[in-house]
Amino acid sequence: MKGLIPFLFFLSVLYGSAQDGGYVTVNRNVTLMGSPFEITVVSVNEELGYISIDEAIAEIERIEKMISAWNPDSETALINKNAGIKPVKVSDELFALIERANQVSAITNGAFDLTFASINTIWKFDGTMERMPTASELKKSIAKVGYEKIILNAAKRTVYLKEKGMKIGFGAIGKGYAADRAKQLLVSKQVISGVINAGGDTTTWGTKASGEKWLVGVAHLKGRQRIFSWLPIVESSVATSENSDKYVIFNGKKYTHIIDPRNGMPATGIKRVSVFAKSAETCDALATAVFIMGKEAGIALIDQLGGPEVILIDDDDNMYKSDGILLDGSD
């Protein structure tokens, strides 16, 4: 769901290293959690900067080992393996992450749902799909989905999936969480400033070496290479969910690859959703949820939460935003 965010980030620090005001800015691009990560830090010298990046990478790898459903030794894989059989005792960290995820599920009425991993995908976006699924096919595809079927026991710190065949997955929240944890680690080690772009889920702290704020460029509706407006992201995060080029059209209606876990139907009407909040984890989860909820319900939710903000683009290239977003651009 999360591709490389359709924004242009901190252009002055994308390549190699640069020095300004006695500090050096270093940057590294790596593949982690199956996605491109870009880690940038401002440090007193280049050597220390790259050591800090290595520490951030190690922390992200640690998170991946915990939440990857593909790693048979992970806590997540163990939960899935014991679905419908028995509760699984997990670490405090994973238990808390699942608790927070379920809270997002509750406030979004299930538009965000860890058990989406249980869905039997009947939609094909490779050009081979020739008809709409039937109502019975849709019902069957989501038979194992439902965050309310995740049973948490805080006293015993166990997680239990009620039905055999159920699965949880962290694809719509994991990279954001990993970015947050890597940031927390570097801040604890007195790294004064940086940016972590986790495959489009981005979090920042401090300022550029020059003292300027980190900026995110909002891509123009008429072309991603054009900037519509610049927004500062100060001690904050941003994530985007978009339909890219994966969709099918039936009876003149466009259906994207982003599936609503509540009914098995693809989301419609939205091209792109970008959420701004303090934590990348929050941005990650809410971007997916708002995309599925749609323009009115999604923006209403963001405005009610009183913290996160959103920019939304519909299929007709109309831009909508929450109350706290101020754009300085124009055509």
Phi, psi and omega in degrees: 000323182262111174265187173299127187302136184280046175236163175250122189259141165024067190300335185285351185234021184285335189237129172059226180226156179215150183241140181203127174063029179089352177249154179245142177253123180238155190214145176216140175251126181220163174256120180222146178054029179075012183225158175285126175249143173233121183242124181235131176227151172256125188221171180285336175205164186295318182300312180295325178299315180289330174297319179297319178296319177300321179294321177295319179298317180298321179293319178296320177296324177297315179298317181300319179297333181278320189255353182290123176285345182274342178274111184298343181265000183281158176298322181295316179298324180292320176300312181296321181297329183260015177302131179074004183246301182199157175292153180239128177283133184231173178291157176303322183297311181292320179301314180296322179296316179294322176301313181295321178299318179294328176295320176295320177301319182294315183284344178256011180055037175085006177295328170255133186201120178299331183282006172306333179299342180278349189293140175267097188292117179253356178269136179238130183243030180251013178092000184265349184281128187246349182208163174289144174294152177280167179299321180291324177294319178296316180299317180294325184295333183249017185301330183259006185266142175153109185298334179292348177273000173273112183262116181253133176243102185293323182296318181264352182056051180242155177235132181224126174267123193295329188242142174298141182091349176289151177215151168244153178212152186249026183297335182256013179210340188296315182292323177297316178297317180298320178297317178299316183292322177296319177299313180302320179297313183293322177298320180295337179262017175065027169287118195287336186196154177175177178219134173240116178253103184263078179059030179112344174265111193239137177227149184228163168207155182067204180227174173299164178303332180283350184094353179283156179287149169293137182239147172243132180266121179282121182295140179293146179299332185265007178167129185292340181277356179253138181264127178274318183201153176252134179236133175284141172238098186257117182049044189217184185217165177208144175216151182232140170241132182214159183273349180045229184248018180260103180197166172231159178234123175232131180053038176078005181249137183268129178241123185274173180280356179272112190263137176283116183292348182279332184224358179078003181267143175293150175292148180227156172090348185240138174262320190203138175229128175237125182248136178247132178199176180295315184253145177292328177302313179298314179301315183303307183293316184288329178299316177296314183297315181296321178303316182286321182292330180097173189301300187296306183294321182294312180292323178299318178298312182300316180296326180287330184291333176064055180182292176296156175229162184216145166240131186230137177241126180269179184295341179264014180065026173272138180260136175229155183210160175283170189297331186273358181273124177241117181258141182254001185271173176201165176294000000 
